[in-house]
Amino acid sequence: MNGHLSQNTLIKYLFNLNEESKADIAKHLDQCPQCAARRDQLKAKFATLDTLNEEIKADEALIAKTIAAAKAPTKPTRNRFIPPTWLSAVAAILLIGTLAITIFQFNGPDNIETADLTKKDQPIAKTQSDHKSPELKVPGTFNFDNPPFAPASAIELNVLPKKESTQITIYNSADLTLVREKRKLTLKRGWNWLQFMWANTLIDPTSLSLEPTEQRDKVRIEQLVFPARLKDIGRWLIASETEGQVEFEITYFISGVNWRAFYMGTLTPDEKQMKLEGYVKVANNSGEDFEKTQTRLIVGKVNLLDRIADLARRQHPYNSPLREYGKMRGWDADESDKFDHEEGEKLPTEDFGTILGGLSDVLELKRKEVKKQGLSEYFLYTIEGTENIKNKWAKRLPSFTADQIDVESLYKYDENLYGKNVIRFVSFKNDEDHNLGNTPIPNGSMKIYADTGENGSLSFTGSTNIKYIPVNEKVELNLGNARGVIVQPKIMDQRTRNYTYDKNGNIAGYEKLTTYKLDVRNTRRLDIRVEIKRHFPTKTWQLESYQKYEKIDADTIKYNLNMKPESKMVIKYVITTYHGKNETIYNEKQLKARSSQKAVTPQAQG
Amino acid sequence: METTDKSLIEAHLSGDGSAFAELVNRYGDGMLGYLTKICGNRPQAEDFFQETFKRVHEKACTFRGGNFKSWLYTIATRVAFDTFRKQKKLRFISLNSVLDVNSDVSDISAVCVDENCPDPHEELEKAEIRTQVRNALNKLPHKQRATLVLAYYQQLSYAQVADVLECSIGTVKTQMFRALKMLAIHLPEFAGGVK
């Protein structure tokens, strides 16, 4: 062998791929150290293949699964069938014959009506009655006793036509909205199936209800079924003794629609009156578009048994009854699933009853909403006109405007509540005298502006959140710190007197006299009212004050000051407080004074 | 005395449920190793494993004697190749590709954290080499890979490989040579001894 061995030759040699020249190559390798070194190098390289030569164990679970899978019955395979040529001819004859019979059978007056009515149908509203029922062909003798189990095909379904009108009632506190839609359905005499779909919406399928608004004596809603395997679909079975368009009302609960109230108050330059504009922002995240919709808002808290959003996301509107049944019977999940997927599955009517019974509290609220005059804790707030609120959109709608509302500006100083700040309040009453009082005012955020009187420009005065204001109730709006009004309390003098001593000569009590001076300044060019509250550290006190005050409680007094524009007032008072034994002595004196007063009063009356 | 494969097949055909289980147990480990190396993906290998034995269960009547192991590997190879052919149109990429084959060896980080590991550095190096070898194997076309796995790892003779792959010995040798040639390029150089 001349020259060195190639890599290919070495590979063939190492893996016995060329038996014929093996002896020659072995001989060469014995003589050529270079080729032997390359062989060893190659051998070492291929030896790395052994790193994957670990034993891979098929675990018991896999073996058991494999045995089970192998023993499981297989689905029958479909045999490919190539029809012989003569069969085509036979099929053609049969087809022609069937068509001829069908044309002959359908040549009656009733069937001409069917065709006419189908023409009248809207494009998306297909009507179909049960062609299989022979009674249908004879007017007046339709048998309503045996409702069909399920529509034979999708063609037999009425798909919901366009909404005629919609009304939504938003129960904000419970993330619940009642939707009432009016739609005109084209019905055939006999059984009609109406399909309702709620995919990608937050509609609660357990709340679905359908009622005819006209010809109630001729149209009956028999049942609502939720077919197996079809998600987010409900089918109503309607028995109709009439033909043509009938208006229906569909009601259901939906989640994801909420509203917030906003208010804008504009004070007049003298700040004695205010214009109040109310807005409602309705946000729609329900997955459903609302067009030409009347919007009604419920003010008040609603108690719900279930969260509507959770109900809407359920695969089975009432959970799978067969799954539950399966659990009761101890079936495994797969087994109960088999039953769960039966086509045309109907829920037992008692289930509807139970669940609707559970929802009766909610439905009760619907009836409550008409009670507007204090009989209900809820109040219905209707926004004028109709609106289009598409899914994922929010819309701010004007709710009311009230002008010339008499307001009172009040400045409060209360160290316990507001520290050293003077807080401005605007108060008004929700009644007819204040051009309000038609409805309670829902809670929301309010911004107050002041009209500066100069070219109609406004200045922002403050904002606050208001709580629900019932009719005839007064509201005080906290507008925050007032910079134009200053209250500065100062201690002018403090001393003690009238010490009492115990047996050992130690001080057991004393009286403390503190002299206060309150500087009150109104830098504004308006008449204002200031309310100053003072709190004392004890309930036993005596006050000397030239300014009239009002006692609020045992340790609080209040000064009400009416101040002229850009004026200053000084209030001085001396507060005497009793401490230790003096407090007891003072209380005893007070008690005696009261009892002697009581004793004198009847005599005086006598 | 160990029952022969043929007698087990006969017992299975006559309705003995345990015979089939015995066959699965007997060839389970080897078969799973073969399929794992063929497809480079443990979950898929397990699917092929089940499908192979399902076919054995169904087609046991077509076994006409001879070497059961070859017959079994033929079925397994067909199962794998059928799937590979379908996957050519729509390729699935495993999200766990790093951990798929042998999670214990391919996960380098797992080597590092093993407290009982005598020499973490050596283990890490081995793990790296395994990954490179696996990558080199995965570069081979399916038929070459099957030939190599059957001949090298399953230690079948070229004649048996030809039997399994239903081709001539010459074809097997050609496939083997091509596979080795490619591996010579892609396999890592390894200075130390390989256990």
Interface residues (C-beta under 8 A of the other chain):
Chain A: Q7 N8 I11 K12 F15 L17 L42 A44 K45 F46 A47 T48 L49 D50 T51 L52 N53 E54 E55 I56 K57 A58 L62 I63 K65 T66 I67 A69 A70 K71 T74
Chain B: G17 F20 A21 V24 N25 G28 D29 M31 L32 G33 T36 K37 E46 F49 Q50 F53 K54 V56 H57 E58 N102 V105 K126 I129 R130 Q132 V133 R134 L137 A151 Y152 Y153 K173 M176 F177 L180 K181 L183 A184 L187 P188 E189 F190 A191 V194 K195
